[in-house]
């Protein structure tokens, strides 16, 4: 009889704007510490981590790979402890030796480009409007592929502008999780996109989740938006906010009650975030057939 594969938890994180962190009395180090603690407890519980990101030096992917090395389990190969999702065209630039090194620690999912995409894209700074749109679509494709492969999703921090996609990445990942029925955990006490998602779950309309905000705060967003409109793929921020509002804190399917979800969405106490998250995931797992 084959062993039952461990549950896969998708972790979503990036740093909110520095001025927001300062207002909250926090820093990038607090966000990173919370993320590392969550990842550490996921691995210690015997679960697997899924993460979508690049391989920049001292980035979150690198930190996760280091953690997987630390939590070496003889009964579970690296590909069963972490899945690293990489959007096209990022994986095109990885050398065979780099891919081999990653695959010795984790599974590497090279997500296929969107249909009818060009062979390559220019460097980000050299991209025209259509190139920007292909880059946005490739990130959405990666997030959709990842959503189909995970058992739960936690969002923490996250930029609300300056992204390469039509939607802030963590917002898109959270919406995809809700639409797919994937249990969602919103750690909003560290600000950023997770804070905006928490507000939307309570029925608010965060200004960051509007086209007007993105045009004013995200470089070259007007070009991206124009290309999307021509292609018939304009983002519907109102529908995104409505998805969160219709779910509310009671519709996250995450094993926590509404009070616990509200606490998770507001606390910056790392121990409390970890405790609530583990409680919720274990409750979800216990209810499975």
C-alpha positions as CSV (number, residue, x, y, z in Angstrom):
1,X,0.0,0.0,0.0
2,X,1.4,3.4,-1.0
3,X,1.9,6.1,1.7
4,X,-0.7,8.9,1.8
5,X,1.0,12.1,0.5
6,X,1.3,14.9,3.1
7,X,-1.1,17.8,2.8
8,X,0.3,20.7,0.8
9,X,0.1,24.2,2.2
10,X,0.5,27.2,-0.1
11,X,2.3,30.1,1.6
12,X,1.9,33.6,0.1
13,X,4.1,36.5,1.3
14,X,5.9,39.7,0.3
15,X,6.7,42.8,2.2
16,X,4.1,45.6,2.4
17,X,5.2,49.1,1.7
18,X,7.7,50.4,4.2
19,X,5.6,53.4,5.3
20,X,2.7,51.0,6.2
21,X,5.0,48.8,8.2
22,X,6.3,51.9,10.0
23,X,2.7,53.0,10.9
24,X,2.1,49.6,12.3
25,X,5.4,49.7,14.3
26,X,6.8,46.8,12.3
27,X,9.5,46.2,9.7
28,X,10.4,43.8,7.0
29,X,12.1,41.6,9.6
30,X,8.8,41.1,11.4
31,X,7.2,39.9,8.2
32,X,10.1,37.6,7.4
33,X,10.1,36.2,11.0
34,X,6.4,35.4,10.8
35,X,6.8,33.7,7.5
36,X,9.8,31.6,8.6
37,X,8.0,30.5,11.8
38,X,4.9,29.5,9.8
39,X,7.0,27.6,7.3
40,X,9.0,25.9,10.1
41,X,5.8,24.7,11.8
42,X,4.4,23.4,8.5
43,X,7.5,21.3,8.0
44,X,7.6,20.2,11.6
45,X,4.0,19.0,11.4
46,X,5.0,16.8,8.5
47,X,3.1,18.8,5.9
48,X,4.5,20.1,2.6
49,X,5.0,23.7,1.5
50,X,4.1,25.2,-1.9
51,X,5.5,28.5,-2.9
52,X,5.5,30.6,-6.1
53,X,8.4,32.9,-6.5
54,X,11.7,33.6,-8.1
55,X,15.2,32.7,-6.9
56,X,16.6,36.1,-6.0
57,X,19.4,36.2,-3.5
58,X,18.2,36.3,0.2
59,X,14.6,35.9,-1.1
60,X,11.8,33.8,0.4
61,X,12.4,30.9,-1.9
62,X,16.0,30.7,-0.8
63,X,14.9,30.9,2.9
64,X,12.4,28.0,2.3
65,X,15.0,25.8,0.7
66,X,17.3,26.4,3.7
67,X,14.4,25.3,6.0
68,X,13.7,22.2,4.0
69,X,17.4,21.3,4.4
70,X,17.1,21.8,8.1
71,X,14.0,19.6,8.4
72,X,15.5,16.7,6.6
73,X,13.2,13.7,6.8
74,X,14.6,10.3,5.8
75,X,11.0,9.0,5.2
76,X,10.1,11.9,2.9
77,X,12.1,13.0,-0.1
78,X,12.6,16.7,-0.8
79,X,10.0,16.8,-3.6
80,X,7.4,15.8,-1.0
81,X,8.4,18.5,1.4
82,X,8.3,21.5,-0.8
83,X,7.0,22.4,-4.3
84,X,8.5,25.5,-5.9
85,X,6.3,27.0,-8.6
86,X,8.0,29.1,-11.2
87,X,6.1,31.1,-13.8
88,X,7.2,31.3,-17.4
89,X,9.5,32.9,-18.6
90,X,11.5,32.9,-15.3
91,X,12.5,29.2,-15.6
92,X,13.9,29.7,-19.0
93,X,17.0,31.4,-17.5
94,X,17.7,28.7,-15.0
95,X,20.8,26.6,-15.9
96,X,20.6,22.8,-15.8
97,X,22.9,22.8,-12.8
98,X,20.7,25.2,-10.9
99,X,17.6,23.1,-11.7
100,X,19.3,20.0,-10.5
101,X,20.4,21.7,-7.2
102,X,16.8,22.8,-6.6
103,X,15.3,19.4,-7.4
104,X,17.7,17.7,-4.9
105,X,15.7,19.6,-2.2
106,X,12.3,20.3,-3.6
107,X,10.0,19.7,-6.6
108,X,10.3,22.3,-9.3
109,X,7.1,23.1,-11.2
110,X,7.9,25.0,-14.4
111,X,4.5,26.3,-15.3
112,X,3.8,26.4,-19.0
113,X,3.3,29.7,-20.7
114,X,-0.2,31.0,-21.6
115,X,-1.6,29.8,-24.9
116,X,-0.2,31.6,-28.0
117,X,2.6,33.3,-25.9
118,X,5.7,34.3,-27.7
119,X,8.9,32.2,-27.4
120,X,10.5,34.7,-25.0
121,X,9.8,38.0,-23.3
122,X,12.3,40.9,-23.1
123,X,13.7,42.0,-19.8
124,X,11.0,43.5,-17.6
125,X,12.3,47.1,-18.1
126,X,12.3,46.6,-21.9
127,X,8.8,45.2,-22.3
128,X,6.1,46.9,-24.3
129,X,2.4,46.9,-23.4
130,X,1.7,43.5,-25.0
131,X,4.8,42.0,-23.3
132,X,3.5,43.3,-20.0
133,X,0.2,41.6,-20.6
134,X,1.9,38.3,-21.4
135,X,3.9,38.6,-18.2
136,X,0.7,39.3,-16.2
137,X,-1.0,36.3,-17.8
138,X,1.9,34.0,-17.0
139,X,1.7,34.9,-13.3
140,X,-2.0,34.2,-13.3
141,X,-1.4,30.8,-15.0
142,X,1.2,30.0,-12.3
143,X,-1.2,30.9,-9.5
144,X,-4.1,28.9,-11.1
145,X,-1.8,25.9,-11.5
146,X,-0.6,26.2,-7.9
147,X,-4.2,26.6,-6.5
148,X,-5.1,23.3,-8.2
149,X,-2.3,21.5,-6.3
150,X,-2.7,22.7,-2.7
151,X,-4.8,21.8,0.2
152,X,-4.7,25.2,2.0
153,X,-3.5,28.7,1.4
154,X,-2.1,31.2,3.9
155,X,-1.6,34.9,2.9
156,X,0.7,37.2,4.9
157,X,1.7,40.8,4.2
158,X,2.0,41.4,0.4
159,X,2.4,44.5,-1.7
160,X,-0.8,46.3,-2.8
161,X,0.9,48.0,-5.8
162,X,4.0,47.8,-7.9
163,X,3.3,44.3,-9.0
164,X,3.7,42.9,-12.6
165,X,0.2,41.6,-12.8
166,X,-3.2,43.2,-13.2
167,X,-4.0,42.3,-9.6
168,X,-1.7,42.4,-6.6
169,X,-0.3,38.8,-6.5
170,X,-1.5,37.9,-3.0
171,X,-5.0,39.2,-3.7
172,X,-5.2,37.1,-6.8
173,X,-4.0,34.0,-5.0
174,X,-6.5,34.5,-2.2
175,X,-9.4,35.0,-4.6
176,X,-8.4,31.9,-6.6
177,X,-8.4,29.9,-3.3
178,X,-11.9,31.1,-2.4
179,X,-13.3,30.3,-5.8
180,X,-11.7,26.8,-5.8
181,X,-12.9,26.0,-2.3
182,X,-9.4,25.8,-0.9
183,X,-9.2,26.7,2.8
184,X,-7.9,30.2,3.2
185,X,-6.0,31.8,6.1
186,X,-5.6,35.5,6.2
187,X,-2.8,36.8,8.5
188,X,-3.6,40.5,8.1
189,X,-1.9,42.0,11.1
190,X,1.3,42.7,9.2
191,X,-0.5,45.0,6.8
192,X,-0.3,45.0,3.0
193,X,-2.5,42.9,0.7
194,X,-3.5,40.5,3.5
195,X,-4.8,43.5,5.6
196,X,-6.9,44.6,2.5
197,X,-8.3,41.1,2.0
198,X,-9.3,41.0,5.7
199,X,-11.1,44.3,5.3
200,X,-12.9,43.1,2.2
201,X,-14.0,39.9,4.0
202,X,-15.7,42.2,6.5
203,X,-17.6,44.0,3.7
204,X,-15.3,47.1,3.3
205,X,-14.1,48.3,-0.1
206,X,-10.3,48.8,0.3
207,X,-9.1,51.7,-2.0
208,X,-6.1,49.6,-3.0
209,X,-8.4,47.2,-4.7
210,X,-9.5,49.6,-7.5
211,X,-8.2,50.4,-11.0
212,X,-7.8,54.0,-10.0
213,X,-5.4,53.1,-7.1
214,X,-3.4,50.8,-9.3
215,X,-3.1,53.4,-12.1
216,X,-1.8,56.0,-9.5
217,X,0.6,53.7,-7.7
218,X,1.8,50.9,-10.0
219,X,4.4,51.9,-12.6
220,X,3.3,51.3,-16.2
221,X,-0.1,50.0,-15.0
222,X,-1.9,52.2,-17.5
223,X,0.0,50.5,-20.4
224,X,-0.8,47.1,-19.0
225,X,-4.4,48.0,-18.5
226,X,-4.7,49.4,-22.0
227,X,-3.3,46.1,-23.5
228,X,-5.7,44.1,-21.3
229,X,-8.7,46.1,-22.5
230,X,-7.7,45.6,-26.2
231,X,-7.4,41.9,-25.5
232,X,-10.8,41.8,-23.7
233,X,-9.3,40.9,-20.3
234,X,-9.7,44.0,-18.1
235,X,-9.5,43.3,-14.4
236,X,-12.8,43.4,-12.5
237,X,-11.8,44.7,-9.0
238,X,-15.5,45.0,-8.0
239,X,-16.0,41.3,-8.6
240,X,-12.8,40.5,-6.6
241,X,-14.0,42.6,-3.6
242,X,-17.5,41.0,-4.0
243,X,-16.0,37.5,-3.8
244,X,-14.4,38.4,-0.5
245,X,-17.5,40.1,0.9
246,X,-19.8,37.2,-0.1
247,X,-17.4,34.7,1.6
248,X,-16.9,36.8,4.8
249,X,-14.9,35.3,7.6
250,X,-17.4,32.5,7.9
251,X,-16.9,31.2,4.4
252,X,-13.2,30.6,4.4
253,X,-13.7,26.8,5.0
254,X,-10.5,26.8,7.1
255,X,-11.6,25.1,10.4
256,X,-11.6,28.4,12.4
257,X,-14.7,30.2,13.7
258,X,-15.5,33.8,12.8
259,X,-13.9,35.2,15.9
260,X,-10.7,33.2,15.4
261,X,-10.6,34.4,11.8
262,X,-11.0,38.0,12.8
263,X,-8.2,37.6,15.3
264,X,-6.0,36.0,12.7
265,X,-6.7,38.9,10.3
266,X,-5.7,41.5,12.9
267,X,-3.0,40.2,15.2
268,X,0.8,40.8,14.7
269,X,1.6,38.3,17.5
270,X,3.6,35.6,15.6
271,X,2.9,32.9,18.2
272,X,-0.9,33.6,17.9
273,X,-0.8,33.6,14.1
274,X,1.0,30.2,14.2
275,X,-1.4,28.7,16.8
276,X,-4.5,29.8,14.9
277,X,-3.2,28.6,11.6
278,X,-2.1,25.2,12.9
279,X,-5.5,24.8,14.7
280,X,-7.4,25.6,11.6
281,X,-5.4,23.2,9.3
282,X,-5.6,20.4,11.8
283,X,-9.3,20.9,12.1
284,X,-9.7,20.8,8.3
285,X,-7.6,17.6,8.0
286,X,-9.5,15.9,10.8
287,X,-12.8,16.4,8.9
288,X,-11.5,14.8,5.7
289,X,-12.7,11.3,4.9
